[in-house]
Structures are given as structure tokens and as C-alpha cells.
Amino acid sequence: MRRFRFTLLAVCLFLVFLGVVDLRLRLANPAPAPVTIVDLETAGPPREWLQIQGGILNLEDAISTSGTVELDALLVPLTADSAQTRYHVLVETRDPGLIKLFLTYNFQLDTLPEKERYLAEHKAEFHPHRTIEGMLITGWIASGNRDKLFKLAGSVGMDIAPEVIFVSEGKVPGKWRGIFYLAAGLLGLGRIFYSWRRSAMPTINPN
């Protein structure tokens, strides 16, 4: 019984921690912070929720986050210059149009001439100028996903800077999740301490 209580205590404390982290993130990011791709590369991100302006996606060097044909996300370099070969910003995107182009180019064309012709016909679509809005993949909670993406990019020979910035396109700070975690954790702690207090009270013998 004692072990169960300590396990429940650890769970509740973890929920409180998650709630505080989420609420801090939400309060620090009331709106996406505008930043140019040049400033992002040189000075780093001003906040966790970003609106990156002036960037060019390089779909030619994109990689599947799953490593298979059955993919739902791509990791795409975002640069200030289409000729740039070392990448400081990588965007995780689930854009259906980009995924369709990627699948067609990499898995539905059999010969090099077919690929070259397809690429020439869709050159602008493979290097679109695009404003990216999303959240940084960073922090203790997301560190596992970030490490996985870093290793994946390195495994295919992508030239990435050590301080590479990962951005998840379309992701926004949770609106109610932090409040839910915090409330659930505090409620659980209250019940635990109440139970401990009751068990510690001396039993009164009516006789």
C-alpha cells in the first residue's frame, strides 16, 4: 500500500510539473514571434512559437521522418538562399502537397531522366518561398524526438550545423492542456495528503 502511495505521489508531481511547463510556455508565447530566416540562423530563436519569414524550403534534400514509403511527415531544410548546402534550420512538415511531390519524385519514378524531367517541371514547387509558423522542437519533454531527428538527418549525409534548429510546422502551444495537468496533479496531491493525514490520526476507543 505504501509503495502504491509513493507511485501515485510521483505521478501527481509529474503532472504538476507538466502543467507548470505548459502554462509557462503558453504565457511566454501569446502569439508567434516574427523572425526572418537570416536572424534565426545568426541570432537564434526569440521564443518557442515562431513565424519564420523569408525562408526557402529545399524539398530536394527532404527526408522522411519514418524512413519508409508510409510517411506522414517530412524533415525539410529551410534556408535564406537556395544554393545553401549547410543547414541551420530544419522544418518538420505534414503538408500534403509537399508529401505528394516527395513521394512521386522518390518512389514513383524509376529512371534518372524521369526524375530530372519531373524536377525541372516542378522546380518552383521543390524550392518554395514560404513563411513557416510553428513551434520549436526543444526542451526536456521533446528532447527524445529532437535527438531522433538529428540522428536521422546525419544518417543520410545531410550537412547540418551542430546548433541546428528544429521547427514543427503548424504546432501551437496547448491552450487547456497545462491547466488540465496542473489541476489533475494538485487534486491528486490533495487526496494523497488527506489520506495520509487520516491514517496518521489516532484511533479513539469508545470504551
C-alpha atoms as one frame of an Amber mdcrd trajectory, in Angstrom:
protein
   0.000   0.000   0.000   2.858   2.358   0.883   4.539   1.655  -2.469   1.300
   2.442  -4.312   1.002   5.762  -2.492   4.535   6.796  -3.390   3.930   5.809
  -7.018   0.745   7.872  -7.077   2.628  10.768  -5.465   5.292  10.622  -8.188
   2.613  10.606 -10.906   0.848  13.625  -9.402   4.107  15.566  -9.029   4.930
  14.794 -12.661   1.502  16.079 -13.749   2.091  19.293 -11.790   5.485  19.650
 -13.483   3.955  19.166 -16.950   1.227  21.657 -16.125   3.689  24.320 -14.998
   5.850  23.801 -18.103   2.827  24.033 -20.422   1.430  27.123 -18.710   4.819
  28.847 -18.775   5.107  28.053 -22.473   1.643  29.428 -23.184   2.180  32.620
 -21.185   5.568  33.235 -22.826   4.084  32.711 -26.306   0.774  34.585 -26.622
   1.376  34.854 -30.388   4.003  33.617 -32.853   7.119  35.780 -32.808   8.023
  37.098 -36.300  11.646  36.426 -37.239  13.486  36.336 -40.565  15.345  33.214
 -41.571  18.611  35.210 -41.557  18.080  36.438 -37.989  17.032  32.952 -36.895
  20.225  31.433 -38.303  22.520  34.081 -36.820  20.880  35.038 -33.522  18.719
  32.022 -32.716  15.001  31.854 -31.895  13.462  34.728 -29.881  10.723  32.461
 -28.480   9.381  28.921 -28.850   6.433  29.848 -31.123   7.755  31.337 -34.342
   6.669  32.852 -37.634   9.736  32.448 -39.857   9.758  34.847 -42.794  11.858
  34.915 -45.957  12.802  31.244 -45.965  13.119  28.825 -48.882  12.276  25.145
 -48.429  14.551  22.637 -50.138  12.355  19.638 -50.907  15.156  18.011 -52.931
  17.046  17.345 -49.688  13.976  16.477 -47.608  13.887  13.164 -45.784  11.063
  11.038 -44.435  10.810  11.065 -40.656   9.654   7.433 -40.744  12.223   6.201
 -43.250   9.520   4.323 -45.202   7.058   4.925 -48.039   4.259   5.117 -45.463
   5.079   8.576 -44.234   3.088  11.334 -42.601   5.841  13.913 -42.103   8.949
  15.250 -43.808  12.052  16.911 -42.460  12.818  19.754 -44.869  15.743  22.234
 -44.790  14.766  25.911 -44.616  17.372  28.382 -45.859  17.825  32.005 -46.828
  19.488  31.026 -50.135  18.509  28.107 -52.371  22.209  27.443 -53.042  22.949
  26.948 -49.348  24.248  23.454 -48.574  24.764  23.597 -44.806  21.525  23.705
 -42.905  20.805  25.583 -39.687  17.005  25.206 -39.691  15.018  22.020 -40.380
  11.225  22.012 -40.581   9.058  19.022 -39.711   6.034  19.382 -42.002   2.913
  17.365 -42.744   1.883  19.445 -45.734   0.007  17.071 -48.133   1.259  18.888
 -51.228   4.907  18.603 -50.238   4.491  14.963 -49.248   2.883  14.173 -52.614
   5.768  15.790 -54.504   8.295  13.937 -52.352   6.609  10.553 -52.832   6.271
  10.989 -56.586   9.889  12.068 -57.052  11.458   9.439 -54.801   9.201   6.394
 -55.175   7.103   6.607 -58.345   9.741   7.484 -60.937  12.035   4.660 -61.992
  14.749   6.296 -64.079  17.078   9.254 -63.623  15.797  11.037 -66.785  12.241
  10.779 -65.439  13.319  12.282 -62.138  15.250  15.089 -63.822  12.283  15.923
 -66.045   9.872  15.891 -63.103  12.185  18.086 -61.077  12.540  20.567 -63.943
   8.759  20.743 -64.365   8.218  21.360 -60.627  11.344  23.361 -59.796   9.488
  26.173 -58.035   7.416  23.689 -56.012  10.573  21.940 -54.816  12.063  25.257
 -53.647   9.075  27.332 -52.485   9.463  30.677 -50.733   7.370  30.147 -47.651
   6.526  31.655 -44.283   6.690  28.893 -41.671   4.674  29.105 -38.477   5.266
  26.535 -35.792   6.914  25.544 -32.521  10.494  24.726 -31.709  11.213  21.071
 -31.047  13.201  21.612 -27.896  13.156  21.260 -24.154  13.253  18.258 -21.847
   9.958  16.738 -22.973  10.735  16.935 -26.708  14.443  16.098 -26.438  13.895
  12.468 -27.486  12.154  13.462 -30.708  14.785  16.110 -31.422  17.635  13.621
 -30.913  15.901  11.156 -33.242  15.559  13.787 -35.976  19.183  14.880 -35.530
  20.442  11.306 -35.937  18.127  10.732 -38.907  19.431  13.818 -40.714  23.026
  12.829 -40.022  22.484   9.231 -41.162  21.608  10.310 -44.722  24.637  12.581
 -45.006  22.784  15.888 -44.598  25.218  18.668 -43.705  23.648  20.133 -40.582
  25.089  22.647 -38.159  25.677  21.436 -34.579  23.266  24.093 -33.307  20.577
  23.170 -35.851  17.089  24.459 -35.045  14.134  22.083 -35.433  10.686  23.579
 -36.018   7.405  21.646 -36.136   5.191  23.432 -38.678   1.609  24.055 -37.564
   2.219  23.176 -33.918   0.908  25.714 -31.370   1.126  25.985 -27.567  -1.564
  23.962 -25.805  -4.464  26.112 -24.627  -6.026  23.933 -21.933  -3.607  21.024
 -21.540  -1.426  22.770 -18.955  -4.447  23.730 -16.847  -5.747  20.151 -17.002
  -2.379  18.652 -15.977  -1.952  21.132 -13.129  -5.496  20.664 -11.825  -5.264
  16.862 -12.018  -1.891  16.849 -10.269  -2.953  19.204  -7.476  -6.219  17.301
  -6.947  -4.296  14.046  -6.696  -1.809  15.523  -4.231  -4.672  16.827  -2.115
  -6.281  13.391  -1.946  -2.958  11.742  -1.085  -2.164  14.134   1.753  -5.721
  13.876   3.076  -5.454  10.073   3.077  -2.096  10.202   4.869  -3.461  12.621
   7.460  -6.448  10.384   8.161  -4.274   7.299   8.523  -1.968   9.162  10.919
  -4.811  10.244  13.237  -5.038   8.151  16.415  -7.980   5.787  16.675 -10.318
   6.678  19.575 -11.571   3.691  21.539 -15.191   4.308  22.632 -14.657   2.106
  25.709
